[in-house]
């Protein structure tokens, strides 16, 4: 297992994250999401929303929710609202859906509360 390298520029991390999604290297994508989450940059919101909308791989989906929780970007609200309707068969306790709701609550704008 590789550890994400330290990134001097957010653009380099974003590029690697996009490449990981394109190549469907979900293990690497998860590690990169966790790295991006620590940066709390809104530059990562579009790729994380894309994962929620188009790549409902179990662990990658949850990692994207975790990433968006760290970023708390209001522009992620529509994707989070769409994602809350999704249920993974392996998540009997709806823990991921709870994380989505917590992320919406953390954003705290009218659209998030309504969602």
C-alpha distances in whole Angstrom, upper triangle without the diagonal:
4,7,10,12,16,18,21,23,22,23,20,18,20,20,16,16,19,17,15,17,19,17,16,12,12,9,9,12,12,10,13,15,15,15,18,20,20,22,24,25,27,26,23,26,26,23,22,26,25,22,24,27,25,22,22,19,19,16,16,20,20,17,20,22,21,21,24,25,24,26,29,30,33,33,30,33,34,30,30,33,32,29,31,33,30,29,26,27,24,25,29,29,29,26,25,28,29,27,28,31,30,29,32,34,32,33,37,39,41,39,36,39,41,38
4,6,9,12,14,18,19,19,20,17,15,17,17,13,14,17,16,13,16,18,16,16,12,13,10,8,11,12,9,11,14,13,13,16,18,18,20,22,23,25,24,21,24,25,21,21,25,24,21,24,27,25,22,23,20,20,17,17,20,20,17,19,22,20,19,23,24,23,24,28,29,32,31,29,32,33,29,29,33,32,29,31,33,30,30,27,29,26,27,31,31,30,28,26,29,30,27,28,32,30,28,32,34,32,32,36,38,40,38,36,38,40,37
4,6,9,12,15,17,17,18,15,13,16,16,13,14,17,16,14,17,19,18,17,14,14,11,9,11,11,7,9,12,11,10,13,15,15,16,19,20,23,22,19,22,23,20,20,24,23,21,24,26,25,22,23,21,21,17,16,20,19,16,18,21,18,17,21,22,20,22,25,26,30,29,27,30,32,28,28,32,31,28,30,33,30,30,27,29,27,27,31,30,30,27,25,28,29,25,27,30,28,26,30,31,29,30,33,35,38,37,34,36,39,36
4,6,8,12,13,13,14,12,9,12,13,10,11,14,14,12,15,17,16,16,13,13,11,8,10,10,6,6,10,9,7,10,13,12,13,16,17,19,18,16,19,20,17,17,21,21,19,22,24,24,21,22,20,20,17,16,19,18,15,16,19,17,15,19,20,18,19,23,23,27,26,24,28,29,26,26,30,30,27,29,31,29,29,27,30,27,27,31,31,29,27,24,27,28,24,25,28,27,25,28,30,27,27,31,33,36,34,32,34,36,34
4,6,9,11,12,13,10,9,13,13,10,12,16,15,14,17,19,18,19,16,17,14,11,13,13,10,9,13,12,9,12,14,14,14,17,17,20,18,17,21,22,19,20,23,23,22,25,27,26,24,26,24,24,21,19,22,22,18,19,22,20,18,21,22,20,20,24,25,29,28,26,30,31,28,29,32,32,30,32,35,32,33,31,33,31,31,35,34,33,30,28,31,31,27,28,31,30,27,30,32,29,29,33,34,38,36,34,37,39,36
4,7,9,10,12,10,9,13,14,12,13,17,17,16,19,21,21,22,19,19,17,14,15,15,12,10,13,12,9,11,13,12,12,15,16,19,17,16,20,22,20,20,23,24,23,25,28,28,26,27,26,26,23,21,23,23,19,20,22,20,17,20,22,18,19,23,23,27,27,26,29,31,29,28,32,33,30,32,35,33,34,32,35,33,32,36,35,34,31,28,31,31,27,28,31,29,26,29,31,28,28,32,33,36,35,33,36,38,36
4,5,7,9,7,6,10,11,10,12,15,15,15,18,20,20,21,19,19,18,15,15,16,13,10,13,13,9,10,13,12,10,14,13,16,14,14,18,19,17,18,22,22,21,24,26,26,25,27,25,26,23,21,23,23,19,19,22,20,17,19,21,18,17,21,21,25,25,24,27,29,27,27,31,31,29,31,34,33,34,32,35,33,33,37,36,34,31,28,31,31,27,28,30,29,26,28,30,27,27,30,31,35,33,31,34,37,34
4,7,9,8,9,12,13,13,15,17,18,19,21,22,23,24,22,23,22,18,18,19,17,14,16,16,12,12,15,14,11,15,14,17,15,15,19,21,19,20,24,24,24,27,29,29,28,30,29,30,26,24,26,26,22,22,24,22,19,21,23,20,19,22,22,26,25,25,29,31,29,29,33,33,32,34,37,35,37,36,39,37,36,40,39,37,34,31,33,34,30,30,33,31,28,30,32,28,28,31,32,35,34,32,36,38,36
4,5,5,7,9,10,11,13,15,16,17,19,20,22,23,21,22,22,18,17,19,17,13,15,16,12,11,14,13,11,13,11,14,11,13,16,17,17,18,21,21,22,24,26,26,26,28,27,28,26,23,25,25,21,20,23,21,18,19,21,18,17,20,20,23,22,22,26,28,26,27,30,31,29,32,35,33,35,34,37,36,35,39,38,36,33,30,32,32,29,28,31,29,26,28,30,27,26,29,30,33,31,30,33,35,33
4,5,5,6,9,10,10,12,14,15,17,18,20,21,20,20,20,16,15,16,15,11,12,13,10,8,11,11,8,10,8,10,8,9,12,14,13,14,17,18,18,21,23,23,22,24,24,25,23,20,21,22,18,17,19,18,14,16,18,15,14,17,16,20,19,19,22,24,22,23,27,27,26,28,31,30,32,31,34,33,32,36,35,32,30,27,28,29,25,25,27,26,22,24,26,23,22,26,26,29,28,26,30,32,30
4,5,5,6,9,10,10,12,14,15,16,18,20,19,19,20,17,15,17,16,12,13,15,13,11,14,15,12,13,11,12,8,9,13,13,12,15,17,17,18,21,22,22,22,24,24,26,24,20,22,23,20,18,21,20,16,17,20,18,16,19,18,21,19,19,23,24,22,24,27,27,26,29,31,30,32,32,35,34,33,37,36,34,31,28,30,31,27,26,29,28,24,26,28,26,24,28,28,31,29,28,31,33,31
4,5,5,6,9,10,11,12,14,15,16,18,17,18,18,14,14,16,14,11,13,15,12,11,15,15,13,15,13,15,11,11,15,15,14,16,19,18,19,22,23,23,22,24,24,25,23,20,22,23,19,18,21,20,17,19,22,19,18,21,20,24,22,22,25,26,24,25,29,29,27,30,33,31,33,31,34,33,33,37,36,34,32,29,31,31,28,27,30,29,26,28,30,28,26,30,31,33,32,30,34,35,33
4,5,5,6,9,10,10,12,14,15,16,15,15,15,12,10,12,11,7,9,11,8,7,11,12,10,13,11,13,10,9,13,14,12,13,16,16,16,19,21,20,19,21,21,22,19,16,18,19,16,15,18,17,14,16,18,16,15,19,18,22,20,19,23,24,22,23,26,26,24,27,30,28,29,28,31,30,29,33,33,30,28,25,27,28,24,24,27,26,23,25,27,25,24,28,28,31,29,27,31,33,30
4,5,5,6,9,10,11,12,14,15,14,15,16,13,10,13,12,9,9,12,10,8,12,13,11,13,10,11,8,7,10,10,8,10,13,13,13,16,18,18,17,19,19,21,19,16,17,18,15,13,17,16,13,14,17,16,14,17,16,19,17,17,20,21,19,20,24,23,22,25,27,26,28,27,30,29,29,32,32,29,27,24,26,27,23,22,26,25,21,23,26,24,22,26,26,29,27,25,29,30,28
4,5,5,6,9,10,11,12,14,14,15,16,13,11,14,14,10,12,15,13,12,15,17,15,16,14,14,11,10,13,12,10,13,16,14,15,18,19,18,18,21,20,22,20,17,19,21,18,16,19,19,16,18,21,19,18,21,20,23,20,20,23,24,21,23,26,25,24,27,29,28,29,28,31,31,31,34,34,32,30,27,28,30,26,25,29,28,25,27,29,27,26,30,30,32,30,28,32,33,31
4,5,5,6,9,10,10,12,11,12,13,9,8,12,11,8,10,13,11,11,14,16,15,17,15,16,13,11,15,14,11,13,16,15,14,18,19,18,17,19,18,20,18,15,17,19,16,15,19,18,16,18,21,19,18,22,21,24,22,21,24,25,22,23,27,26,24,27,29,27,28,27,30,28,29,32,33,30,28,25,27,29,25,25,28,28,25,27,30,28,27,30,31,33,31,29,33,34,31
4,5,5,6,9,10,10,10,10,11,8,6,9,9,6,7,11,10,9,12,14,14,15,14,14,12,9,12,11,8,9,13,12,11,14,16,15,13,16,15,17,15,12,14,15,12,11,15,15,12,14,17,16,16,19,18,21,19,17,21,21,18,19,23,22,20,23,25,23,25,23,26,25,25,29,29,27,25,22,24,25,22,21,25,24,21,23,26,24,23,27,28,30,28,26,29,31,28
4,5,5,6,9,10,10,11,13,11,8,12,13,10,11,14,14,12,15,18,17,17,15,15,12,10,12,10,7,10,12,10,10,14,15,13,13,16,15,18,17,13,15,17,15,13,17,17,15,16,19,19,17,20,19,21,19,17,21,21,18,20,23,21,20,23,25,23,25,24,27,26,27,30,31,28,27,23,25,27,24,22,26,26,23,24,27,26,25,28,28,30,28,26,30,31,28
4,5,5,6,8,8,11,13,10,9,13,13,11,12,16,15,14,17,20,19,20,18,18,15,13,16,14,11,13,16,13,13,17,17,15,14,17,16,19,18,14,17,19,17,15,19,20,17,19,22,22,21,24,23,25,23,21,24,24,21,23,26,24,23,26,28,25,27,25,28,27,28,32,32,30,28,25,27,29,26,25,29,29,26,28,31,29,28,32,32,34,31,30,33,34,31
4,5,5,6,5,7,9,7,5,9,10,9,10,13,14,13,16,18,18,19,19,19,16,14,16,15,11,12,15,13,11,15,16,14,12,15,13,16,14,11,14,16,14,13,17,17,15,18,21,20,20,23,22,25,23,20,24,24,20,21,25,23,21,24,26,23,24,22,25,24,25,28,29,27,25,22,24,27,24,23,27,27,24,26,29,28,27,31,31,33,31,29,32,33,30
4,5,5,6,7,10,9,7,10,12,10,11,14,15,14,16,19,19,19,18,18,16,13,14,12,9,10,12,9,8,12,13,10,9,12,11,14,13,10,12,14,13,12,15,17,15,16,20,20,19,21,21,23,20,18,21,21,17,19,22,20,18,21,23,20,21,20,22,22,23,26,27,25,24,20,22,25,22,21,25,25,22,24,27,26,25,29,29,31,28,26,30,30,27
4,6,8,10,13,12,10,13,15,14,14,18,18,17,20,22,22,23,21,20,18,15,16,14,11,13,15,11,11,14,14,12,11,14,13,17,16,13,15,18,17,15,19,20,18,20,23,23,22,25,23,25,23,21,24,23,19,21,24,22,21,24,25,22,24,22,25,25,26,29,31,28,27,24,25,28,25,24,28,29,26,27,31,30,28,32,32,34,30,29,33,33,29
4,5,8,11,10,10,13,15,14,15,18,19,18,21,23,23,24,23,23,20,18,19,17,14,15,17,14,13,17,17,14,12,15,13,17,16,13,16,19,17,17,20,21,20,22,25,25,24,27,26,28,26,24,26,26,22,24,27,24,23,26,27,24,25,23,25,24,26,29,31,29,28,24,27,29,27,26,30,30,28,29,33,32,31,34,35,36,33,32,35,35,32
4,5,9,9,8,11,13,13,14,17,18,18,20,22,23,23,23,22,20,17,18,17,13,14,16,13,11,14,15,12,9,12,10,13,12,10,13,15,14,14,18,19,18,20,23,23,23,25,25,27,25,22,25,24,20,21,24,22,20,23,24,20,21,19,21,20,22,26,27,25,24,21,23,26,24,23,27,27,25,27,30,29,29,32,33,35,31,30,33,33,30
4,6,6,6,9,10,11,12,15,16,16,18,21,21,22,22,23,21,17,19,18,14,15,17,15,13,16,17,15,12,13,11,13,12,10,13,15,14,14,18,18,17,20,22,22,23,25,25,28,26,23,26,26,22,23,26,24,21,24,25,22,22,20,22,21,22,26,27,25,24,21,24,26,23,23,27,27,25,28,31,29,29,33,34,36,33,31,34,34,31
4,5,5,6,9,10,10,12,14,15,16,19,20,21,21,21,20,16,17,17,13,13,15,14,11,13,15,13,10,11,8,10,8,6,10,12,10,11,14,15,14,17,19,20,20,23,23,25,24,21,23,23,19,20,23,21,18,21,22,19,19,17,19,17,19,22,23,22,20,17,20,22,20,20,24,24,22,24,27,26,26,30,31,33,30,28,31,32,28
4,5,5,7,9,10,11,13,14,16,18,19,21,21,22,21,17,19,19,16,15,18,17,13,16,18,17,13,14,11,11,8,8,12,12,10,12,15,15,15,18,20,19,21,23,24,27,26,23,25,26,22,22,25,24,21,23,24,21,21,18,20,18,19,23,24,22,20,18,21,23,20,21,25,24,23,26,28,27,27,31,32,34,32,29,32,33,30
4,5,5,6,9,10,11,12,14,16,17,19,19,20,19,15,18,18,14,14,17,16,14,17,19,17,14,16,13,14,11,10,13,14,11,13,16,15,14,17,19,19,20,23,23,26,25,22,25,26,22,22,26,25,22,24,26,23,23,21,23,21,22,26,26,25,23,20,23,25,22,22,26,25,23,26,28,27,27,31,32,34,32,30,32,34,31
4,5,5,6,9,10,10,12,15,15,16,17,17,16,12,14,14,11,10,14,13,10,13,15,14,11,13,11,12,10,7,10,12,9,9,13,13,11,14,17,16,17,19,20,23,21,19,21,22,18,19,22,21,19,21,23,20,21,19,22,20,21,24,25,23,21,18,21,22,19,19,23,22,20,23,25,24,24,27,29,31,28,26,29,30,27
4,5,5,6,9,10,10,13,15,15,16,17,17,13,15,16,12,11,14,14,11,13,16,15,12,13,11,11,7,6,9,9,6,8,11,10,9,13,14,14,15,18,19,22,21,18,21,22,18,18,21,21,18,20,22,19,19,17,20,18,18,22,22,20,18,15,18,19,16,17,21,20,18,21,23,22,22,26,27,30,27,25,27,29,26
4,5,5,6,9,10,11,13,15,16,18,17,14,16,17,14,13,17,17,14,16,19,19,16,16,14,14,11,9,13,12,9,11,13,12,11,14,16,14,16,19,20,23,23,20,23,24,21,21,24,24,21,23,25,23,23,21,23,21,21,25,24,23,20,18,21,22,19,19,23,22,20,23,25,23,24,27,29,32,30,27,30,31,28
4,5,5,6,9,10,11,13,13,15,13,11,13,14,11,11,15,15,13,15,18,18,15,17,15,16,13,10,13,13,10,10,13,12,10,13,15,14,14,17,18,21,21,18,22,23,20,20,23,23,21,23,25,23,24,22,25,23,23,27,27,25,22,19,22,23,19,20,23,22,19,22,25,22,22,26,27,30,28,26,29,31,28
4,5,5,6,9,10,11,11,13,12,9,11,12,10,8,12,13,11,13,16,16,14,15,14,14,11,9,10,10,7,7,10,8,6,9,11,10,11,14,15,18,18,15,18,19,16,16,20,20,17,19,22,20,21,20,23,21,21,24,24,22,19,16,18,19,16,16,19,18,16,18,21,19,19,23,24,27,25,22,25,27,24
4,5,5,7,9,10,12,14,14,11,13,15,13,11,15,16,14,15,19,19,17,17,16,15,12,10,12,11,7,9,11,8,6,10,11,9,11,14,16,19,19,17,20,22,19,18,22,22,19,21,24,22,22,21,24,22,21,24,23,21,18,16,19,19,15,16,19,18,15,19,21,18,19,23,24,27,26,23,25,28,25
4,5,6,7,9,11,13,13,11,13,16,14,13,16,18,16,18,21,21,19,20,19,19,15,13,15,14,11,11,14,11,9,12,13,11,12,15,17,20,20,18,21,23,21,20,24,25,22,24,27,25,26,24,27,25,24,28,27,25,22,20,22,22,19,19,22,20,18,21,23,20,20,24,26,29,27,25,28,30,27
4,5,5,7,7,10,9,7,10,12,11,10,14,15,14,16,19,19,18,19,19,19,16,13,15,14,11,10,12,10,7,10,11,9,9,13,13,17,17,15,18,20,18,18,22,22,20,22,25,24,25,24,27,26,25,28,27,25,22,19,21,22,18,18,21,19,16,19,21,18,18,22,23,26,24,22,25,27,25
4,5,5,8,10,11,9,10,13,12,10,13,16,14,15,18,20,18,19,18,18,15,13,14,13,9,9,10,7,5,7,8,5,6,10,12,15,16,14,17,19,17,16,20,21,19,20,23,22,23,23,26,24,23,26,25,22,19,17,19,19,15,15,18,16,13,16,18,15,15,19,20,24,22,20,22,25,23
4,6,8,12,13,11,13,16,16,14,17,19,18,19,22,23,22,22,22,21,18,17,17,16,12,13,13,10,8,11,11,7,8,12,14,18,18,17,20,22,21,19,23,24,22,23,27,26,27,26,29,27,25,29,27,25,22,20,22,21,17,18,20,18,15,18,19,16,17,20,22,26,25,22,25,27,25
4,5,9,10,9,12,15,15,14,17,19,18,20,22,24,23,23,23,23,20,18,19,18,15,14,15,13,10,11,12,8,8,12,13,17,17,16,19,22,20,20,23,25,23,25,28,27,28,28,31,30,28,31,30,27,24,22,24,23,19,20,22,20,17,19,20,17,17,20,22,25,24,22,25,28,26
4,7,9,8,10,13,14,12,15,17,17,18,20,22,22,22,23,23,20,18,18,17,14,13,13,11,8,9,9,6,4,8,9,13,14,13,16,19,18,17,20,22,21,22,25,25,26,26,30,29,27,30,28,25,23,20,21,21,17,17,19,17,14,16,17,14,13,17,18,21,21,18,21,24,22
4,5,6,8,11,12,12,14,16,17,18,20,21,21,23,23,24,21,19,19,18,16,14,14,13,10,10,11,9,6,9,9,12,12,12,16,18,17,17,21,22,21,23,26,26,28,28,31,30,29,32,30,28,25,22,23,23,19,19,21,19,15,17,19,16,14,18,18,22,21,19,22,24,23
4,5,5,8,10,10,11,14,15,16,17,19,20,21,22,23,21,18,18,18,16,13,14,14,10,9,11,10,6,8,6,10,9,9,13,15,14,15,18,19,19,21,24,24,26,27,30,30,28,31,30,27,25,22,22,22,19,17,19,18,15,15,18,15,13,16,16,19,18,17,20,22,20
4,6,7,8,10,11,13,14,16,17,18,19,21,22,23,21,18,18,19,16,14,15,15,12,11,14,13,9,12,10,13,11,11,15,17,15,17,20,20,20,22,25,25,27,27,31,30,29,32,32,28,26,23,24,25,21,20,22,21,17,18,21,19,16,20,20,22,21,20,23,25,23
4,6,6,6,9,10,11,13,14,16,16,17,18,19,18,14,14,15,13,10,12,12,9,9,12,11,8,11,10,13,11,10,14,15,13,14,18,18,17,20,22,22,24,24,27,27,26,29,28,25,23,20,21,22,18,17,20,19,15,17,20,17,16,19,20,22,20,19,22,24,21
4,6,5,6,9,10,11,12,14,15,16,18,19,18,14,14,14,13,9,10,12,8,7,10,10,8,9,7,9,8,6,10,12,10,11,14,15,14,17,19,19,22,22,26,26,24,27,26,23,22,18,19,20,16,14,17,17,13,14,17,15,13,17,16,19,17,15,19,20,18
4,5,5,6,9,10,10,12,13,15,17,19,18,15,14,16,14,11,12,14,11,10,14,14,11,12,10,12,9,8,11,11,10,12,15,14,14,17,19,19,22,22,26,26,25,28,28,24,23,20,20,21,19,16,19,19,16,16,19,18,16,19,19,20,18,17,21,21,19
4,5,5,6,9,10,10,11,13,14,16,15,12,12,14,12,9,12,13,10,10,14,14,12,14,13,15,12,10,14,14,11,13,16,15,14,18,20,18,21,21,24,24,23,27,27,24,22,19,19,21,18,16,20,20,17,18,21,20,18,22,21,23,20,19,23,24,21
4,5,5,6,9,10,10,11,13,14,13,9,9,10,9,5,8,10,7,7,11,12,10,12,11,13,11,8,12,12,9,10,14,13,12,15,17,16,18,18,21,21,20,24,23,20,19,15,16,18,15,13,16,16,13,15,18,17,15,19,19,21,19,17,20,21,18
4,5,5,6,8,10,11,13,15,15,12,10,12,11,7,9,12,10,8,12,13,12,12,11,12,9,6,9,9,6,8,11,10,9,12,14,14,17,17,21,21,20,23,23,20,19,15,15,17,15,12,15,16,13,13,17,16,15,18,18,19,16,15,18,19,15
4,5,5,6,7,10,12,14,15,11,10,13,13,9,11,14,12,12,15,17,15,16,14,15,12,10,12,11,8,11,13,11,11,14,16,14,17,17,21,22,21,24,25,21,21,17,17,20,17,15,18,19,16,17,21,20,19,22,21,22,19,18,21,22,18
4,5,5,5,7,8,11,11,8,6,10,9,7,9,12,11,11,14,16,15,16,15,17,15,12,14,13,9,11,14,12,10,14,15,13,15,15,18,18,18,21,22,19,18,14,15,18,16,14,17,18,16,17,20,20,19,22,22,24,21,19,22,22,19
4,6,6,6,9,10,11,9,6,9,10,7,8,11,11,10,13,15,15,15,14,15,13,10,11,10,7,7,10,8,6,10,11,10,12,12,16,17,16,19,19,16,15,12,12,15,13,11,14,16,13,14,18,18,17,20,20,21,18,16,19,19,16
4,6,7,11,13,14,12,9,12,13,10,11,15,14,13,16,18,17,17,16,16,14,11,12,10,7,9,10,8,7,11,11,10,13,14,17,19,18,21,21,18,18,15,14,17,16,13,16,18,16,16,20,20,19,21,21,22,18,17,20,19,16
4,6,9,12,14,11,9,13,14,12,13,17,16,16,19,21,20,20,19,20,17,14,16,14,10,12,14,11,10,14,14,12,14,14,17,18,19,22,23,20,20,16,17,20,19,16,19,21,19,19,23,23,22,25,25,25,22,21,24,23,20
4,5,9,10,8,7,11,11,10,12,15,15,15,18,20,19,20,20,21,19,16,17,16,12,13,16,13,11,14,15,12,13,12,15,16,17,20,21,18,18,15,16,19,17,16,19,21,19,20,23,24,23,26,26,27,24,22,25,25,21
4,6,8,7,5,9,11,10,11,14,15,15,17,19,20,20,20,21,20,16,17,16,12,13,14,12,9,12,12,9,10,9,12,12,13,16,17,15,15,12,13,16,15,14,17,19,18,19,22,22,22,25,26,26,23,21,24,24,20
4,6,5,6,8,10,10,12,14,15,16,18,20,21,22,22,24,22,19,20,19,15,15,18,15,12,15,15,12,12,9,12,11,13,16,18,16,15,12,14,17,16,16,19,20,19,21,24,24,24,27,28,29,26,24,26,27,23
4,6,5,7,9,10,11,13,14,16,17,19,20,21,22,24,23,19,20,20,16,15,18,16,12,14,15,11,10,7,9,8,9,13,14,13,12,10,12,15,14,14,17,18,18,20,22,23,23,26,28,29,26,23,25,26,22
4,5,5,6,9,10,11,12,14,15,17,18,20,21,23,23,19,20,21,17,16,19,18,14,15,17,14,13,10,13,11,11,15,15,14,12,10,13,15,13,14,18,18,17,20,22,22,23,26,27,29,27,24,26,27,23
4,5,5,6,9,10,10,12,14,15,16,18,19,21,20,16,18,19,15,14,17,16,13,15,17,14,14,12,15,14,14,18,18,16,14,11,14,16,14,14,18,18,16,19,21,21,21,24,26,28,25,22,25,26,22
4,5,5,6,9,10,11,13,15,16,16,17,19,18,14,15,15,12,11,14,13,9,11,13,10,11,10,13,12,12,16,16,13,12,9,11,13,11,11,14,15,14,16,19,19,19,22,23,24,22,19,22,22,19
4,5,5,6,9,10,11,13,14,15,17,18,18,15,16,16,13,11,14,14,10,11,14,12,11,10,13,12,11,14,14,11,9,6,9,11,8,9,13,13,12,14,17,16,17,20,22,24,22,18,21,22,19
4,5,5,6,9,10,11,12,14,16,18,18,14,16,17,14,13,16,16,13,14,17,15,15,14,17,15,14,18,17,15,13,10,13,14,10,11,15,14,12,15,18,17,17,21,23,25,23,20,22,24,20
4,5,5,6,9,10,11,12,13,15,14,11,13,14,11,10,14,14,11,13,15,14,15,14,18,17,16,19,19,16,14,11,12,14,11,10,14,14,11,13,16,15,15,19,20,22,20,17,20,21,18
4,5,5,6,9,10,10,12,13,14,10,11,13,10,8,11,12,9,10,13,12,13,14,17,16,14,17,16,13,11,8,9,10,7,6,10,10,8,10,13,12,13,16,17,19,17,14,17,18,15
4,5,5,6,9,10,12,15,15,12,14,16,13,11,15,16,13,13,17,16,16,16,19,18,16,19,17,15,12,9,11,11,8,8,11,10,8,12,13,12,13,16,19,21,19,16,18,21,18
4,5,5,6,9,10,13,14,11,13,15,13,12,15,16,14,15,19,18,19,18,22,21,19,22,21,18,16,13,14,15,11,11,14,13,10,13,15,13,13,17,18,21,19,16,19,21,19
4,5,5,6,7,10,10,7,9,12,10,9,12,14,12,13,17,16,18,19,22,21,19,22,21,18,16,13,13,14,10,9,12,11,7,9,12,10,10,13,15,17,16,13,16,18,15
4,6,5,8,11,12,10,11,14,13,10,13,15,13,14,17,17,19,19,22,21,19,22,19,17,14,12,13,12,8,8,10,8,5,8,10,7,8,12,14,17,16,12,15,17,15
4,6,9,12,14,12,13,17,15,13,17,19,17,17,21,21,22,22,25,24,22,24,22,20,17,15,16,15,12,12,14,11,8,11,12,9,10,14,16,19,18,15,18,20,19
4,6,9,10,9,12,15,14,13,16,18,17,18,21,21,23,23,27,26,24,27,25,22,20,17,18,17,14,13,15,13,9,11,13,10,9,13,14,18,17,14,17,20,18
4,6,9,8,9,13,12,11,14,16,15,16,19,20,22,23,27,26,24,26,24,21,19,16,16,16,13,11,12,11,7,8,10,7,5,9,10,14,13,11,13,16,15
4,5,6,8,11,11,11,13,15,15,16,20,21,23,24,28,28,25,28,26,23,21,18,18,18,15,13,14,13,10,10,12,10,7,10,10,13,12,10,14,16,14
4,5,6,9,10,10,12,14,15,16,19,20,23,25,28,29,26,28,27,23,22,19,18,18,16,13,14,13,10,9,11,10,6,8,7,10,8,8,11,13,12
4,6,7,8,10,11,13,14,16,18,19,22,24,28,28,26,29,27,24,23,20,19,19,17,14,15,16,12,11,14,13,10,12,10,12,10,10,13,14,13
4,6,6,6,9,10,11,12,15,16,19,20,24,25,22,25,24,20,19,16,15,16,14,11,12,13,10,9,12,12,9,12,11,13,10,9,13,14,11
4,6,5,6,9,10,10,13,15,18,20,24,24,22,24,23,19,18,16,14,15,13,10,10,12,9,7,10,11,8,10,9,10,7,6,9,10,8
4,5,5,6,9,10,12,13,17,19,23,24,22,24,23,20,20,17,15,16,15,12,12,15,12,10,13,14,12,13,12,12,8,8,12,11,8
4,5,5,6,9,10,11,14,16,20,21,19,22,21,18,18,14,13,15,14,10,12,14,11,10,14,15,13,15,15,15,12,11,14,14,10
4,5,5,6,9,10,13,15,19,19,17,19,18,15,14,11,10,11,10,6,8,10,8,7,11,12,11,13,13,14,11,9,11,12,8
4,5,5,7,10,13,15,19,20,18,20,19,15,15,13,10,12,12,8,8,12,10,8,11,13,12,13,13,13,9,8,10,9,6
4,6,6,7,11,14,17,19,17,19,19,15,16,13,11,14,14,10,11,14,13,12,15,17,16,17,16,16,13,12,14,13,9
4,5,5,8,11,14,16,14,16,16,12,13,10,8,11,11,8,10,13,11,11,14,16,15,17,18,18,15,13,15,14,11
4,5,8,11,14,15,13,14,13,10,11,8,5,8,9,6,7,11,11,10,13,15,15,16,17,17,14,12,13,13,9
4,7,10,13,15,13,14,14,11,13,11,8,11,13,10,11,14,14,13,16,18,18,19,20,19,16,14,15,14,11
4,7,10,12,11,12,13,10,12,9,8,12,12,10,12,15,15,15,18,20,20,21,22,22,19,17,18,17,14
4,6,9,7,9,10,7,10,8,7,11,12,11,13,16,16,17,19,21,22,23,24,24,22,19,20,20,16
4,5,5,8,10,8,10,8,9,12,13,13,15,17,18,19,21,23,24,26,27,27,25,22,23,23,20
4,5,7,10,9,11,11,12,15,16,16,18,20,21,22,24,26,27,29,30,30,28,25,26,26,23
4,6,9,9,10,10,12,14,15,16,18,20,21,22,24,25,27,29,31,31,29,26,27,27,24
4,5,5,6,7,9,11,12,13,15,16,18,19,21,22,24,26,28,28,26,23,24,24,21
4,6,8,10,11,12,14,15,16,18,20,21,22,24,26,27,29,29,28,24,25,25,22
4,5,8,9,9,11,13,14,15,17,19,19,21,23,24,27,27,26,22,22,23,20
4,6,5,6,9,10,11,12,14,15,17,18,20,22,24,24,22,19,19,20,17
4,5,5,6,9,10,10,12,14,15,16,19,20,23,24,22,19,19,20,18
4,5,5,6,9,10,11,13,14,15,17,19,21,22,20,17,18,19,16
4,5,5,6,9,10,11,12,14,16,17,19,19,17,14,15,16,13
4,5,5,6,9,10,10,12,14,16,18,19,17,14,14,16,13
4,5,5,6,9,10,10,12,14,17,18,17,13,14,16,14
4,5,5,6,9,10,11,13,15,16,14,10,12,13,10
4,5,5,6,9,10,11,13,14,12,9,9,11,9
4,5,5,6,9,10,13,14,14,10,10,13,12
4,5,5,6,9,11,13,12,9,10,13,11
4,5,5,7,8,10,9,5,7,9,8
4,5,5,8,10,10,7,6,10,9
4,5,9,12,12,9,9,13,12
4,6,9,9,7,8,12,11
4,7,8,6,6,10,11
4,6,5,6,9,10
4,5,5,6,8
4,6,5,6
4,5,5
4,5
4
